[in-house]
Amino acid sequence: MKFCQLLTYCISYPLLRFFVHFEVRGQEHLRGLEDGPVIQAGNDRKKRDSASGAE
C-alpha cells in the first residue's frame, strides 16, 4: 500500500506544482504543536478551497 501511495505522490505532485501555485502562510502559528489531532477550517465558501484548504 505504501508503495502505491509513494508512486501516486511522485507522479501527481510534479503535475500539480506545474499547474497550480500553492502558497503556505501561517506556519509560525503551528510551531510547538504536539503530534495529535488538528482541526482545519476554511474562512470562505469558495468551492475550490474546500478540497485543498488553499486560497
C-alpha positions as CSV (number, residue, x, y, z in Angstrom):
1,M,0.0,0.0,0.0
2,K,2.7,2.5,0.9
3,F,4.5,1.8,-2.4
4,C,1.3,2.8,-4.3
5,Q,0.9,6.0,-2.3
6,L,4.6,6.9,-2.9
7,L,4.2,6.2,-6.6
8,T,1.0,8.3,-6.8
9,Y,2.7,11.1,-4.9
10,C,5.8,11.1,-7.2
11,I,3.5,11.3,-10.3
12,S,0.8,13.7,-9.1
13,Y,2.9,16.2,-7.1
14,P,5.1,17.5,-10.0
15,L,2.0,17.8,-12.2
16,L,0.1,19.8,-9.5
17,R,3.2,22.0,-9.0
18,F,3.2,22.7,-12.7
19,F,-0.4,23.7,-13.0
20,V,-1.3,25.0,-9.5
21,H,0.5,27.6,-7.4
22,F,0.4,26.7,-3.7
23,E,1.2,29.4,-1.0
24,V,1.6,28.3,2.6
25,R,1.0,31.1,5.1
26,G,0.8,31.0,8.9
27,Q,3.4,28.2,9.6
28,E,4.6,30.2,12.6
29,H,1.3,29.6,14.3
30,L,1.9,25.8,14.1
31,R,5.3,25.8,15.9
32,G,5.1,24.0,19.2
33,L,2.1,21.8,18.4
34,E,2.4,18.2,19.6
35,D,1.6,15.4,17.3
36,G,-2.2,14.9,17.5
37,P,-5.5,15.9,16.1
38,V,-5.8,19.4,14.4
39,I,-8.9,21.0,13.0
40,Q,-8.5,22.9,9.7
41,A,-11.4,25.3,9.0
42,G,-11.8,27.4,5.9
43,N,-12.9,31.0,6.2
44,D,-14.9,31.3,3.0
45,R,-17.3,29.4,0.8
46,K,-15.3,29.0,-2.5
47,K,-15.7,25.5,-3.8
48,R,-12.1,25.3,-4.9
49,D,-10.9,25.9,-1.4
50,S,-12.7,23.0,0.2
51,A,-10.6,20.2,-1.4
52,S,-7.1,21.7,-0.8
53,G,-7.6,24.1,2.0
54,A,-5.7,26.6,-0.1
55,E,-6.7,30.1,-1.2
